[in-house]
């Protein structure tokens, strides 16, 4: 929440705290700082305590935000797999260390400056562009913060920024470093190349069985059959429940009649607005306009620029103040309203252009409405179906039996390995939460009841393992087709590489790539600008080879697959002009240098102050078992 509130507060310091994870533990080590102590605090930095409740609140808020970005809930196990718990702990410890040093140095910020920072925050500006107290209160309440809590957090942020600017605010980037980075990023190379693909290897006949058998014995582990599991999946989702929901034609027609404005484009208006602090001033301005003075001249007399009065093209719902919206959408095109008593002052509005609403015919949207009604009804049934499934499972029924009893669709995957492939090596058909289910399938055992995978508001997916086929060594006869395919691929790769090497020898002897390629029936392609960041014409490995090859010479590099190869000649290299170094690059390097200096300062500060973390409480908050 605080990050969104600080969007316009010039808080570049906040952006680097996530990068402190590595350095935070690099010197003093994990083992030395994790000790048990009091129950109320999750950690202590110097004399600064980080309370259990505050860390839990921050952790849960950030985890929920991460889930919203991903479009699905993030489980505690997934968060820990991403290192999210350690990342959050490192960030909170870094902030506490800076707060402690700010107190030691008796740094402070005046109330007037703090008020200015809050007023300048775009998150709290109303339609007029000015600080809006009502909006301020609303944003804080919606995020669970009181005014005092937010002000305290903003004060701490300001002090951390003072320290950060003192440490790295005047850092200068060495010209040599900037030049090297500029060259690395912006150097380009012109290349010409030919591609030798699978066809260059010709036909590769199958060898005798004894050759294949020897090849198989040497690489037996590569042809081992993986463990397969038979999986029963019971998805109870909005989609699956919607299929059984009956929606009548009368339901569809009633919905359309009640929500006609949703089907098509709503009315839009291009509006201008002038806000007055008092009713008298608004009335006086209205009289001037009625007397022939233009709307723009009235605005200019108040010191407003054209951009200050533009509301743009908006719908009725796009205007926050319902009183102003009602008046604005009652105006004829080109007219000005009478003074309006709005939430943010007294307002005059002008309608520059009116775009009438456009609606789609019923026949065009009836199918969409039917699906929407079914989905809404299915959502209301989700929790009830969830409870029924859980009741039947508690009674000892298998998922297949639960599905048959409750009339729910059950999907059975006869055999699947960890990568999601069946015994023929093909991907198994998709089903809801496929990746999460397969991850759980190979962590559980036969016939064990597992918690369902939650899909947020879209439903639940239960699964159980109905059978296990253990991993085993395949016999030669079983694996013969795979052995032959792999042997032929390796032979093809060797032939293609030999041809690529022969082509390189021709170039080294003085032939041009055009001449050498023509003799082999190959076509030469050219890329005028190859950068280290890559190009669509060349695979990544080939780009890397280009920048390790001197201009005028050639190199062989892997192609798009395991067989093909490219023979590339670097025609020329062009380095950027150091006197025209991009401003953005220098700014990026300056920020990176400032971040590094601050990270080193915070690491040293944590060592000096001393850091202690209550492992048991931390594990409880992040959902880790005590023994893990």
N, C-alpha and C positions, 0 to 999 in steps of 0.2 A: 504494500500500500504506500509506504513512504517513498519508494522509488517513483511511483506514478505521480505522487504529489510534488516531487522535486524536479519534475521533468524540465522546468524552465529555470531552475535555481543555480545554473552553472556549476553543478556538482560533479565535475569530472573525477573527483576523488572516488565517488561511489562506484564508478565504473571499474575500478581496478581491484576492488576488494576480492572479487571472485578469483583473481589471479594469484592471491596470496596463499592458496592451499599448499602448494609445494614448498615455498620458502618458509611458511609458518612452522613446519615440522622438520625442516631440513637439518637444522643445527642441533636443537635440543632433543629431538627424537620423540617418538610416540611413547615409549615405555616409561620415560622419566616423568612425564607430566600427568599421567592418568593414575590418580590415587583416589580412594574413597574419603569423603569428609561429610560435612553437614548435609541434611536432607533438603534444605530450602534452595540451595544453589546448585546449578549444573556446572559452573566453573567460576574461578576467581583469577583475576589478573592484578597482581599487586594487591592493593586494598579495595579494588573494584569487584563487587560480586555480580555475577550474571544469574539472575533468579531462574528457577526451574520454569515458572509460569511464563516469564517473558520469552525465554528461549523456545518453549513449546508454541507460544503464539506466533512468533516469527517463523519457526520451522513449518508449522501447518499452513500459514498464509502463503509462504513461498511455494510449498508443495502443491497447494491448490492452484496457484497461478501457473505452475508448470503443467499441471493437468489440463488447464484451460487452453494453454498453448498447443498441447499435444492433441487436444480434442477428445481425450478420454482420461479417466482417473489414473493416477500413478500410484501403484501399490508401494508399501514400505520396502518390500524386497527389491523392486525395480529402482526405487530412489537410492537405496544403498549400493546397488550394482553400478549406478551412475556416479557414485561417490558424492551424492548430494548431501548426505549427513555431515561428512567431513568438510565439504565445501562451506556449508552453513556455519559449522563450528569455527572454522578458520576465519570467516568473515566477522562473526560476532566477537571473537577474541581480538582481532585486529582493531575493531572499533573500540572495544573496552580499553585496550592499551593506549590508543590515542586519547581517549577521554581521561584516562589516569594522568598522562603526561600534561594534558591541558590544565588539569587541576593543579598539578605540581608547579606549573609555570604561571599560575593565576591568570590564565587568559580569560577574556570575557568579551561579550558583545552587548552593546547598548540596546535598550528596548526599542528606540526609534529605528535603529538599523534592522532589528529583527522584524518589526512591523513592516518595514519597507520590503524586506525579502518575501514576506508572506503575501503582501499586496501585489508584488510583481510576479507571483506564481500564476501561470496561465490556467492552472486547474481551478482557480478560484475567481476567474473573471466571468462576468455575466455577458449578455448580448451587447451591452454598451462598450465592452472592452475594459471596464473598470472593475475593481475588486467588489465582489458581491457577498455580503455577510451571510445572507440566507444560503447561498450556494456553498460557502465555506462550511457552515454548520451541517448542511446536508451531506457533503462529501465525507466529513469526519464521522458522522453518525453511521453512514452506510458501511464504513470500514471498521467500525468498532473502536474508534478513538475519541477521547474527550479533547476539549480544546487545550487543557493544560498538558496532557500527554503529548499532543502534537507539537506544541510550542517548545516543550522540553527537548523533544527529538530534533526539532529544527535548530535549536540553540546548540546542541551537541554537534550537529552537522557543520554549523558555521565555524565552530572552534576547531574541528578536525580539518576543515579547509584552510584555516589560518596556519596550522602546523604543516599541512601539505605544501602550501605555497612557500613557506619558509624553507622547506627541505628541497623541493625541486622546481619551484616556480620560476627561477631564473636560469634554469639549465640551458646550456647552449650545445647544439649538436656539432661535433667536429666536422669540418668540411670533408675530410678524407672519408669518414664514415658515411656521410650523406651521399658522396659521389659513388662509393662502392654499392650502396643500396640502390641508388638510381640506376646504375649500370646493370645490376642483377635484375631489377624489375623491368627495365625498359630497353635493354639491348635486344636487337632483332637480328635474325639471320635469314638470308635467302638460301633456299636449298632446292635441289632437283633430286628426284628419286624414282626408283622402279620398285614394283611389288612382285615378289615371287610367292604365289599362293600354292594351294594343294595340287593344282593341275601341273605345276612345274615338276612335281615328283614322278609324274607318269603313273602307269599301272603297277601296283605292287601285288604280286601273286601271293597266295597263301603258302607258307612253308610246310615242310613235312611235320607230322605230329610230334616227332621226337624233338624238333627245334622248339615248337610251341610248349611242349611239356617242360623242357629245360628252362625256358623263359618263365613259365608259370611257377616252377619250384623256387626260382631265385627271388620271385616277387609275390609269394603266396599270400602274404599279409595284405597286399593291395587288393586282392580279390576276395577277401573274407566277407561273408554275409553279415551285415550289421544286425543288431537286435531290432526286431519288429514288435509292435504292439497292436493288438486289436482294441479299438476305442469306440465306446458308445457315447454319443453326444446328444444332449437334450437342450436345444436352444429355446428359451422362452423370451422372445423379443417382441418389440412392437410390430416388426415385419411379419413374424410367424403368427402372432395373434390376430393381426389385421385380416389375414386370409379367411379367418373363420367368422369375422364380424359381418353381420347382415346390415346393409344400408339400403333403405328403400328410396325409390325415386322421389317420394314426398320429402324425405329427409334432405336430399340433395337440393331440391328446389327451394326449400325453406332456408337452407344455409346460404344459397346464392342470393336470395332476396334480402337477407339480413346483412350480407357483407358484399354488396355490389362494388363498393369502392376498392375492394382488394383485388378485383379482377380487371386489370387494366392500369392505366396511369391516372393517378389522382390529379385534381386541379393544382396547377402551379402558378405562382405569381412572382414577378420580378419587382422587388420592393425597395424603397428607401425609407429611412427613419431618422428623425431628429428627436433627441431626448432633452427635456427641460426639467430643471430642478423644482419649479413651482408651476401651479396652474395658471397664474397670471401671465407668466412669460409665454406659456404655450398658447394662451388665448390671444395675446398680442401678436405672436408670430402668425397664428391662423388668420387674424384680421389682415395682416400685411399680404398674405398669399391671396386672400379673397379680393384684396384691392388691386391685384395685378402683379405683385412682386413674385419672382420665381422662387421655387423651393430651394434651388441651389444658392441663391443670394442670401436667403434667410440663414441657411447653414453656414455660409462663408462669414456672415456677420457674427456668428458665434465662434469663429475660429476653427471650424470643421472643414476638413478636406473632403473631396468626393469619396475617397475610400472609407472615410469615417462614417458615412451615412448609408453605405450600400449594405443591404441585407442579402443580396443575391437572389437567385431563383429558388424559391422554397415551396414546400407543401404546407398545408395548414398545420400538420403535426410537427413540422420543422420549426415552428415558432414556439419558444418556451412559455411565453406569457399567453394564456388562453384568451384574455380580454383583448389584447392587441391582435391576436390571430383572428378572432371573430370580426373585429372592425376592418382589418386589412382585407379579408376575403369577402367583405360585403361591398367593397369599393368598385366602381366602374373603372375601366382601363383609363389611365391618365389623370385620375382625380386624386385629391388629397383629403384625408380624414379630418374630422373635427378633433380637438384635443381629447386624448384617451388617457384615463387614469390607469397606468400599468403597474406592474409589480416593482419596476425599477425607476419609476418617475413618470412624468407627464409626456406623452408621445404624440407626434404628428407622423403619419405614415402616408406615403404616396405609392400607388400601384402603377408602375411603368408599363407592365405588360401582363396580360392574363392568358394563360394557356388552359383551355377547358379540359375537364376530366374526360378520359376515354375509357370506355368499358368494353370487355369482350362479351360476345353472346353466350348464353347459357350452354348451348350445345358444344361450344369449344372448350369449356372448362368443367363440364359435368364429371368427366372421368377424374380430373384432378381433385375436385371437391369430394367425390366418393372416397378416394384414397385418404384424403385428409381427415374426413369424419371417422373412417375406420381406424386410422392411426390414433386419433384422439381418444376414441373409446378403448382401444387396445392399451393405451398408456394407463387408463384408469383401472384396468384389470391386472396390470403387471404384478403389483404387490400381493393381490389375492391369489394369483396363480403361483407366485413364489412360495407363499405359505402352504398352499396345497401340495406342491411338489415336496417341500421339506417334511410335511406331515407323512406323506407316503414313504419317503425315504426312511424316516424314523421308525416306520412300521416294518421295515426290512425289505421293501420292494427294490428290485433293480431299476435302473433308469428305463430299460425297455418296458418293464412292467408298469412303471409310473406313466410313461407316455401312452401306453395302450389304455390304461384306466382313465386318464384325464383327457384323452383325445388330443394329445400333443405330438407333433412330429419328432421322431427320433432318427438320428443319422448314425449309421455304423460304418466305421472305417476298418476293413478287414485286416489290413497290415500297413503300418507306417513306421518309418525310421525317424531318427532325431531331426533329419533335414527336411522331413515332410514328404518323402518319396515312398512309393509302394515297392513291391518286390520286383517290378519291371523297370524300376528307376524313374517312373513318372511321378510328377507332383500329384498328391491326392486332391480330390475336389475341395474347393474352398468351402468353409462354413464359418459362422460368426466366431470372432475371437480366435481364429485358427492358430496364430502364433502363440498366444498366451496359453491356450489349451494344450498344445503340443509340449510347451515348456513344462507344464504341470504333469502331463502324462508320464514323462520320463523321470519325474521325482517321486511318484507315488508307486503303490504296489497293486497287485491283482485284487479286484473287488473291494478296494478301500473307498469309503465315502470321502469325497473331496469337496471343499468349499467351491461354490460356483464362481466363475469369472464374471465380474460386474461390468456392465457396459454403460455405466452412468444411468441416465434416464431412459436408455433404450432397451434395458432388460438384463437377463442373466443367462449364462451358459453353464450347465452342469456336464460333467464328464466322468467316466470311469473306465478303468482298464479291464477288458473282458478276456484278454488272453495275452500271453507273452511268448514270443519265439526268440530264444536266446541266440546271441551272436555265435557264429561257428565258421570253421574253415570250409570253403567250398571244394568239391572234387574238381579235377581237371575237366571232366566231361560237363559238369554243371557250368563251369566258368569259361568253357572253350570259346564261345562267341565273343565274350569280353576280352579274353586274352588275345585273340586274333586281331580284334579292332585296335587294341592298345599297341600290339607289336607293329601293325601296319602304320599306325600314326607315328610311332618312333622312327620307323624306317623312312617314312615320308619326310619327317622333320630333318633327318640326317641328309637326305638327298637334296632338299631345298637349301640347307645350310651350305652344302658342298658347292651348289651352283652359285650361291651368293658369294662364297669365298673366291670362286673362279672369276666372277665378275669384278670383284675388288682387285684381283691380280691384273686383270686387263686394264683397269683404270690406273693402277700403279705403273704399268708399263708405258703409259702415255696415251692410251685411247680415251676418247671422250665418252661420257656416259651415253650420249645419243647413239654413237657408233656401236658401242658394246651391247646396248640394249636392243638395237635393231637386228644384230646378228642372232639374238636369242628370241626375237619376236615379241619383245616387251615394249611397253609404252612409257615414255618419260613424263613425269608430272612435275610441276613447279609450285612452290609456295613462296611468295615474295617476302612475307614477314612471319617468322616463327619466334614466339616468345617463350620464356621459361614457364609461364603460366599455362601454356598448352595451345593447341590449335586443333580444329576438328579434322584436318587432313591427316594428322599423324597421331599414332598412339603415344601414350605417356612415356614408355620406355624409349621410343624413337626420339622424342623431344629431348630427353635427358642425354641421349647419345650425340645429338646435334651440338649441344653446348659443351661437350668434352672433345669435340673434333675441331682441328684448326681449319680456317678457311682455305679452300683449294684442295682439301683432302676428302676422302670418303670413308664411310663406316657402314658396317652391317648391323642391323638392329632387329629385335623381335617385331613381328607384325601383330595383327589383331587377334590371332589364335595361336595355338601351340605349334603349328606347322609353318605358317607363312613367315617370311622375312622381308625386310626392306633394305635396299642398298641406297644409301643417301650420300650425296656429295654436297658439302657446304660451299656455296658459291662465294658468299661474302658475309662479313659481320659488320653491323652498324651500331656503334655505341652512342648513347645520348650525349648531347652537348651539356657539359657541366654548368655553363653559364646560363642555361635555360631550365634549371632544375625546377620541377613543379612545386608550387607553394604548398600544395596539399601533402606532398611527400615530406617536406621539411616539417610541417605541422605534425604529421603522424610520428615522425622520428622524435620530435621534441616531447610529445606526449608519452611515447614509449620510454624515453630516458627518464622523464619525471616519474613515471610509474615504477621503474626499476629502483630509482633512488628512494622512493617512499616505501617500497616493499622491503628493501634492505634496512631502512630505518625502523620499520615496524618489527621486523624479525629481531633486530638487536634490542629493541625496546621490550619485547616479550621476554627475552633472555634476562635482561636487567631486572625487570619487575617481578618475574616469576609467574608461571602459569600452572594452575592445577585444575584438573577436570574430573568430575565425579562420573566414572565410567558406568556405574549401575543406573544412575538417573538418566544419563545420556542414552543408554541402550533402551530404557523404558520409553523415552520420548520418540526415538526413531524406529521402535518396533523390532529391535534386535534381541535375540535370545542371549541370556547372560553368558552362555558358553561359547557363543560364536564370535 
